[in-house]
Amino acid sequence: RNLSDAVLIAIPVMTNKRKIAAVEIISFLFGSSNFRGSRHQPLLVFRLVQLSIKYGFCSISPVALAMYGAFLCGPLNDMKNGIRFGKIALSMLERVEKTDKSLAIYMVHTFINHMTEPIYKSLDPLLNSYESGMQTGEIIGAVGSIVSYCETYVMAGLPLAPIEKDIRLYHQLLVEYEQKQALDMLLPMWQFVLNLLGKSEDPSKLTGEVMDQAKFIETQKRNKNSVIGGRARIYHLELTYLLCPIDYSANLLVRLVAFIKTSLLCPCYIRFRCLHGLIALAMARKTRNKKWFKLAKGATKQVKRWVEGKTGNILHLLLLMNAEYDSLSKSNEDVKRSFDLAISAAGRSGFVHDQALANERAGIFFLETNDEFWASFYLSRARDLYRDWGAQAKVDSMNGMYDSLLSSSEPKRGTAGHKGRSRFIDVSKIHKKLNFDNISLTTSRSTH
């Protein structure tokens, strides 16, 4: 880490035949199905990086540096250097012809770039990585890129109907290429989208056209694949948060927090930590139990740390957590101001699904405090934004729960497109206006 970027990028080509042979052996182990995602993977990555720096640049070096950057951003909690090594990895791709460029691009745009760049900016590189990887035979990087493309699209809150059609197409291609692991990564996301579109009998469960939730999770448990099983549980958690009473998602959260360990920071896991905080805070407001304040505190501290590192994609969710904290003790006027700030931040960054969520949470707060005017205002806006997103199941749910409060106004169009993302918030500017130390992390309010 002490070497400058220029020195690392200019590392000479590896010529020592014994070291080249060692790299080839490690690369083989790294690429084998027995090692992908196992506890041995970090050790292999660190050794490849060490050999590249000490003995020279080789074909696997960009991939090793990209994965090293991913581990720094995630388990090693060094975002600054993680982002740095991700950029170095992409710069190195220009120096080598025979390398798995798709795998390096997949790693950088799935686990690194979204930590500081607008999430939508990874869509085109991931799609291009898939297309070029399939053309050159870089199958692992290609299929990883397309699964990540689909997940990034969903997490960005872009319209659901187009991505469902894309996932259906990519699923067929993955079947033809017999990419079982990639298929298992894709299925929970696909069923999640189908459920929100209203194409499932029970939209709160990942059971429907493409998978059976109980059987899928049991299979992953039997295969000892906690990564894929964990992702399925995260998608299920968000469905229950959106469509079920808060107690249901809270029970899932308690089990899930213990299940999901430190992981590479793909958008799915970042979102889980945000949901973790929001669900715990909703339960804290409902029960005033210290248990939920404690759960909320851990999640909020982590999200706050990411935002302070300029992870602008979740700033609005941190602001929503702050509004939930304020709802525990502050005046309605102050709480309204906090919710409006979260709503504005989500809207300015183009996250229509989270703009809808923030409106809904504000509406629920005012409903609980018997202010029907503002409850109707926020809940109606939430319903319309969910409709813009394409989440018909959520629209139907809200129409059933709040029929007498919802207005009949038509939703505004154009809130969920790519152009909305051009207004991505500059976190450094927000930092100057907002003191994050004011975001409470204590449990003292549980006694109120």
Protein Blocks (a to p, Z undefined) as FASTA:
>chain_A
ZZcfklmmmpccdfblklmmmmmmmmmmmmpmklgopaklmmmmmmmmmmmmmnopcfkl
mmmmmmmmmmmmmmnopaklmmmmmmmmmmmmmmpmbdcfklmmmmmmmmmmmmmgcfkl
mmmmmmmmmmmmmmnopamlmmmmmmmmmmmmmmnopafklmmmmmmmmmmmmmmnopak
lmmmmmmmmmmmmmmnopafblmbccdjkocfklmmmmmmmnopaklmmmmmmmmmmmmm
mmmcfklmmmmmmmmmmmpccddddfklmmmmmmmmmmmmmmmmmnopaklmmmmmmmmm
mmmmmmmnopaklmmmmmmmmmmmmmmmpcfklmmmmmmmmmmmmmmnopaklmmmmmmm
mmmmmmmnopaklmmmmmmmmmmmmmmnopamlmmmmmmmmmmmpccbdcdehklcmklm
mmpccfklmmmmpcfklpccbfklmmZZ
